Amino acid sequence: MAHDEVDALVTFYESWKQNGVGEDGLPLFEQVVMIRKSKPPLLMVEDPATEEDQDYFADAWRMFQKSRTVRDLSVKGYPLALWPVISPSELQTLIARDIVTVEQLAEQAGRKNSTLPAPVQELAKRAQKLLDMQGKVGKFEAIIHELEAQRDALMGELKEANATITAQAGMLRAKAA
């Protein structure tokens, strides 16, 4: 099916709609994907998105799907959306470049010919420092666990030694008597 050229700005976004009232008398809401079609400065239409909208405005739908991956907790690594250091505009800049985790951003820190904007390059350096610090903390945590295990083993041996000394002292007293 041939599509007519659309000269409106089309974006998908997440919103909510009321879905009844709860037992406590307060409203219940459900998540809904909306579509915004706008032709600035005066025209803007917002409706719930349909599958036809997803097919017809495929590029806008792909961008929306890409922006959703930034909150996907199944992605390996620390999601940038949860990193308090990053601003919404920087987050969108990174999403457009398929960078959605702090680890992916940190990989950009060492690149010589990076095409990332300067503020984002600074963020990449901060991400690298964060990962370095986390690595050190993990190392120290492992050392602490090892030392605690050694301490517990030594406490067990000390209790055994004290029991042996007490038993031998009791035997010496019995012989002396």
Contacts in CASP RR format, 6 or more apart in sequence:
PFRMAT RR
TARGET T0000
AUTHOR 0000-0000-0000
METHOD contacts of the structure
MODEL  1
MAHDEVDALVTFYESWKQNGVGEDGLPLFEQVVMIRKSKPPLLMVEDPAT
EEDQDYFADAWRMFQKSRTVRDLSVKGYPLALWPVISPSELQTLIARDIV
TVEQLAEQAGRKNSTLPAPVQELAKRAQKLLDMQGKVGKFEAIIHELEAQ
RDALMGELKEANATITAQAGMLRAKAA
3 56 0 8 1.000
6 37 0 8 1.000
6 57 0 8 1.000
7 39 0 8 1.000
8 37 0 8 1.000
8 38 0 8 1.000
8 39 0 8 1.000
8 43 0 8 1.000
9 36 0 8 1.000
9 37 0 8 1.000
9 38 0 8 1.000
9 39 0 8 1.000
9 40 0 8 1.000
10 35 0 8 1.000
10 36 0 8 1.000
10 37 0 8 1.000
10 57 0 8 1.000
10 60 0 8 1.000
11 35 0 8 1.000
11 36 0 8 1.000
11 38 0 8 1.000
11 60 0 8 1.000
11 63 0 8 1.000
11 64 0 8 1.000
12 33 0 8 1.000
12 34 0 8 1.000
12 35 0 8 1.000
12 36 0 8 1.000
12 49 0 8 1.000
12 53 0 8 1.000
12 54 0 8 1.000
12 57 0 8 1.000
12 60 0 8 1.000
12 61 0 8 1.000
12 63 0 8 1.000
12 64 0 8 1.000
13 33 0 8 1.000
13 34 0 8 1.000
13 36 0 8 1.000
13 64 0 8 1.000
14 31 0 8 1.000
14 32 0 8 1.000
14 33 0 8 1.000
14 34 0 8 1.000
14 68 0 8 1.000
15 31 0 8 1.000
15 32 0 8 1.000
15 33 0 8 1.000
15 34 0 8 1.000
16 29 0 8 1.000
16 30 0 8 1.000
16 31 0 8 1.000
16 32 0 8 1.000
17 29 0 8 1.000
17 30 0 8 1.000
17 32 0 8 1.000
17 48 0 8 1.000
18 27 0 8 1.000
18 28 0 8 1.000
18 29 0 8 1.000
19 28 0 8 1.000
19 29 0 8 1.000
19 30 0 8 1.000
20 27 0 8 1.000
20 28 0 8 1.000
21 27 0 8 1.000
21 28 0 8 1.000
22 28 0 8 1.000
32 48 0 8 1.000
33 48 0 8 1.000
33 49 0 8 1.000
33 64 0 8 1.000
34 46 0 8 1.000
34 47 0 8 1.000
34 48 0 8 1.000
34 49 0 8 1.000
35 46 0 8 1.000
35 47 0 8 1.000
35 48 0 8 1.000
35 49 0 8 1.000
35 53 0 8 1.000
35 57 0 8 1.000
35 60 0 8 1.000
36 44 0 8 1.000
36 45 0 8 1.000
36 46 0 8 1.000
37 44 0 8 1.000
37 45 0 8 1.000
37 46 0 8 1.000
38 44 0 8 1.000
38 45 0 8 1.000
53 61 0 8 1.000
54 61 0 8 1.000
55 61 0 8 1.000
66 95 0 8 1.000
66 96 0 8 1.000
66 98 0 8 1.000
67 92 0 8 1.000
67 95 0 8 1.000
69 75 0 8 1.000
69 95 0 8 1.000
69 100 0 8 1.000
70 79 0 8 1.000
70 80 0 8 1.000
70 81 0 8 1.000
70 91 0 8 1.000
70 95 0 8 1.000
70 100 0 8 1.000
71 79 0 8 1.000
71 81 0 8 1.000
72 79 0 8 1.000
72 100 0 8 1.000
73 79 0 8 1.000
75 100 0 8 1.000
75 101 0 8 1.000
76 101 0 8 1.000
76 103 0 8 1.000
77 101 0 8 1.000
77 102 0 8 1.000
77 103 0 8 1.000
78 101 0 8 1.000
78 102 0 8 1.000
78 103 0 8 1.000
79 100 0 8 1.000
79 101 0 8 1.000
79 102 0 8 1.000
80 86 0 8 1.000
80 91 0 8 1.000
80 94 0 8 1.000
80 99 0 8 1.000
80 100 0 8 1.000
80 101 0 8 1.000
80 102 0 8 1.000
80 105 0 8 1.000
81 91 0 8 1.000
81 100 0 8 1.000
83 102 0 8 1.000
83 127 0 8 1.000
85 123 0 8 1.000
85 126 0 8 1.000
86 94 0 8 1.000
86 123 0 8 1.000
90 119 0 8 1.000
90 120 0 8 1.000
90 123 0 8 1.000
93 116 0 8 1.000
93 117 0 8 1.000
93 120 0 8 1.000
94 100 0 8 1.000
94 105 0 8 1.000
94 120 0 8 1.000
97 116 0 8 1.000
99 105 0 8 1.000
99 108 0 8 1.000
102 127 0 8 1.000
102 130 0 8 1.000
102 131 0 8 1.000
103 127 0 8 1.000
103 131 0 8 1.000
105 123 0 8 1.000
105 124 0 8 1.000
105 127 0 8 1.000
106 124 0 8 1.000
106 127 0 8 1.000
106 128 0 8 1.000
106 130 0 8 1.000
106 131 0 8 1.000
107 124 0 8 1.000
108 114 0 8 1.000
108 116 0 8 1.000
108 120 0 8 1.000
108 121 0 8 1.000
108 124 0 8 1.000
109 121 0 8 1.000
109 124 0 8 1.000
109 125 0 8 1.000
109 127 0 8 1.000
109 128 0 8 1.000
110 124 0 8 1.000
110 128 0 8 1.000
114 121 0 8 1.000
114 124 0 8 1.000
116 124 0 8 1.000
END
